[in-house]
Amino acid sequence: MEFNNSQAATKVTFFAVAVLIAGLFAGSTQARPLFQGKFRLDHQVRWGQTLIPAGQYNLVLDSPLQSNSSRIARVVDANTGRNVAMVACYFAEDAKGPSVLILSRRDGQQVVHTLRVQELNESFIFDPSLAHRRATEEARDAKTVPILEAKNQ
């Protein structure tokens, strides 16, 4: 019997990634939500590595497990209750204005780069390059998606 190192390494890597993903989903459900809201997408958008189709969603911003760590934003399909995306975000600045998702265009696609949460008086960055570009030059194609029924925990 011949042992193939490449296949064994691929299987170990796949298993490790599956365990990591399962841990992330399980860990995020144990954290106390810092903020919850609802939003509707009229078209698909990219959020982190995930392409999210048009539809109704719930947004859960989990409290950090450590005070200096990033937060995890969970996007949950409002119809099925399933997690659609989990994206790390970082505190950026005080929020000025209503709670919204801020989107800009990259490579012909709408991308979520910032979540502004009026109820917490904070903004959270998902895509620093787009958020920085928007801050330094007012982007003509920036759009906002209102967060409805927002509440901090």
N, C-alpha and C positions, 0 to 999 in steps of 0.2 A: 504494500500500500504506500502510495506516494503522498507526502504532506505538502500542501500548497500554502506557503506563507502569505501570499497575496489574498487569497480567499479568506483565510483565518483572520487576517488584519481587518479586512472589510467587514466581516461578521462582528468582530469585537467593537469596531468603530460604530457600526449601526446600532448595536445593543447599547453602547454607552450614550449615544445621542437619544435613543428612545427613553432610557432611564432619566436622562437630564430633562427632557421635555415633560415627562410624567411628573417629575419632581417640581418643575416650575408651575405646572397647572395645579398640582395638589397644594403647594406652598402658597400660591396666591389666593386660594380660596380660604385659607386659614387666617390670613391677615385681615385686620379690621379695616373696612373701607373708610377712607378719609373723605371721599366725595362720590356721589352717584348722580347721574343725569341721563337724559334720553336725547337722542338726536335722530334725524332722518337724512339719508343721503339720496339725492335725486339722480346721481350718476356714480359710477365706480371711482374709487380713489385708492391711492397707495398710502398705506400707513405702516411705516417700518418696512419689513420685508413682505407684508401681506397686501394683496390686492382685494379690496373689500367692495362687493357689489352694492348697487343701489338697494335701499331698504331701511327698515326701522331697527335701531340699535340702542342698547343700554351701554353706558360708559361707567366703569368702576375704577376709581383711582385709589389703589391700596395704600395704606400707611406703610412707611418704610420699616423694615425689620430692625434696622439700625438707624440712628438719628442722622448720620452723615451719608447714608446710601441713597441711591436713586429710587424712584418710585416706579411701580408697574401700573400701567393703564391697561385694563382689560376691556375689549370691545366684545359685547355679548349680543348675539342675534335675539331680538325681542320676541320672535315667534317660537324659536326652538329652545332658547336658554343656553345654547352652546357658545363657548368661547370661540370667537372668530379670529381674534388677534390679541397678542400680549406684547406690549412695547414698553421698553424702559424710557423714562423721561426724567429730566433734570429741572430743578427749580431755576427760574431765570430772573424774574423781576416781579415787582408789584403789578397786579392786574389793574388796568384802567379800562373800564367799559364792561359791557355785559359778558356773560359766559358764552364763549364760542370756540369752535375749532377754526384755526386759520390755515388755509390751504394756498399753496402757490403751485405754479406749473414747472415741471422738470421733464425734459424729453417728451413733450406733448401729453403729459399725464398730470392730473391733479394729485398733489402730495400733501398730507397733513404734516405741518411742521410745528405747530404750537397749539396748546390748549390754554385758553384764558379762563380762569375760574374766579368770577366776581365774589362768590360766597366765601372763598378762602383768601381773597385779595392776593392771589398768586397766579403766575403764568408758568407753564411747563413746556419744555422744548423737547421735541422728538427728532427733529432734523436740524441740527445746528447750522449747517451751511445755508439752508433756505431761510431760516429764522434770521440769521445775521444779514443776509442779503436784503431781506425785507426791512430790517431795521436801518440799514445804511442807505438804501435807495428805495423809496416807496414803490413797491411793485404794482404795475398797472393791472396785472392779471390775478392779484391776490383776491381770494373769496373767503367768506366766513359761513359757517354752518352753526346756527344757534343751538345751544344746549337747553333743552326743555326740562321742566320738572326737576331742576337741579336742587340738590340738598347736600350740605356737609354733615358728616356724622358726629 
